[in-house]
Amino acid sequence: MNKNIIAILVITLCLFFQNDAAAKTKQQPSDREYWSSLAWQMSQPVLEKMAEGKLQQQMETEYSPSFDKRNRKVLFMECFGRLMSGIAPWLALPDDNTKEGQMRHQLREWALASYKNAVDPDSPDCLLWQGAGQILVDAAYIAESFLRAYDTLWVPLDETTKQRYLAHFRSLRDIDPPYTNWLLFSSTIESFMAKAGAPYDQYRVNSACRKMEEWYVGDGWFSDGPDFAFNYYSSYVFHPMYLETLQAMIDAKANTRLDYQKYYDRELLRCQKYSIILERFISPEGTFPVVGRSIPYRMAVMQPLALMAWQQKLPSDLSNGQVRAALTKVMHRMFDTQKNFNKVGYLTIGFCGHQPNVADWYTNNGSLYMTTLSFMPLGLPANHPFWVDAAQPWTQVKAWNGMDFPKDHDWKDKITTHDKW
């Protein structure tokens, strides 16, 4: 064959593969586009229907095979409260003309209508506010969503709706929480009311704070009650709700026996240490250990890491680029190919796919919207370093590929607290 023809064929093939690679690169969404599209996929079926008052009528529900005898309507508060707690930071960003901005605007409009329907006794989507202890849990996630986007999601509500929420929150004082992480559900609700300028129960806040100090076992971990259990409740509840309780009391300028600022400063350091551990749990393949109860909450395991990124308080060992890359890898690993959604778009029970038998006796597919708690960094603007810094290898990638990586050390409290009087 003529050498010139061979050369032309080689050049043509090279150009073909270059163009093909370029086309694939061009089609690949950015990390932020991927995160926001996934947040939309989870949020749209819930909020569009609830804004219309049709969620309870039309949502395709699923309950654990061992579900207990509680009122099954708790599912809808679980779904709404947990979803809103996760996407609240994102919805708090200002509007813009981007595709993402249009999605945020629409979700915010649906969310505000849904908040109203949730407490309107004449709405078909009025939530279950009486009769089940579980209500305390998910009312706390609704209160947490207000704390995470106070000016965007609480302030615009009409006065009647606000008063209905405050009345429902007060009524939850009749629920005696189990001697576990549930104490923080009470403190989150009460501290929100303090921030909103409403009467609040100081004892429910301060006793929860004191108990958190007793149950802290060291190196970033909390015991879920008097006995330690190796699970992810330090992620699901302890660090985020304890930090936010303390911040809300600081915002409210509450003057009690506790020095909330010192408590906050110490808990922030603990949360940062725990975030370092979470980042180290993420394997090079984007997996993390599946241990403990409530594992169908999926990426809620990473909530403290996401919270620190959103609040721009990542510890010095963790860069924006490595945290974004690690969390994005986990999202792709979990959601790209597995059957995490049913045929009409709602989450299914499972961890990585539809796996009903991993459910606990309290699990339903409303519970699963806890996974959106990993989306909090979407509350950072698109030009923030978290989104624009180059992706970097996370700790396990470095460790398993012969690269330098920081050593991990025991961490000790250095801040002490005493009652002010």
Salt bridges, closest charged atoms under 4 A:
ASP20 OD2 - LYS24 NZ 3.44
ASP31 OD2 - ARG324 NE 2.81
GLU60 OE1 - LYS343 NZ 3.03
GLU62 OE2 - HIS354 NE2 2.67
ASP68 OD1 - ARG70 NE 2.88
GLU78 OE1 - ARG82 NH2 3.63
ASP95 OD2 - HIS105 ND1 3.05
ASP95 OD1 - ARG108 NH1 2.85
ASP96 OD2 - ARG104 NH2 3.17
GLU100 OE1 - ARG32 NE 2.77
GLU100 OE2 - ARG104 NH1 2.78
ASP120 OD1 - ARG164 NH1 3.82
ASP138 OD1 - ARG82 NE 2.58
GLU144 OE2 - ARG148 NH2 3.00
GLU190 OE2 - ARG173 NE 2.87
ASP201 OD2 - ARG204 NE 3.43
GLU213 OE1 - ARG266 NH2 2.98
GLU213 OE1 - ARG270 NH2 3.05
GLU214 OE1 - LYS211 NZ 2.78
ASP219 OD1 - LYS273 NZ 3.63
ASP224 OD2 - ARG293 NH2 3.24
GLU244 OE2 - ARG148 NE 2.62
ASP251 OD2 - LYS195 NZ 3.00
GLU267 OE2 - HIS239 ND1 2.61
ASP336 OD2 - HIS332 ND1 2.55
ASP408 OD1 - LYS273 NZ 2.72
ASP413 OD2 - ARG270 NH2 2.73
ASP419 OD1 - ARG210 NH1 3.06
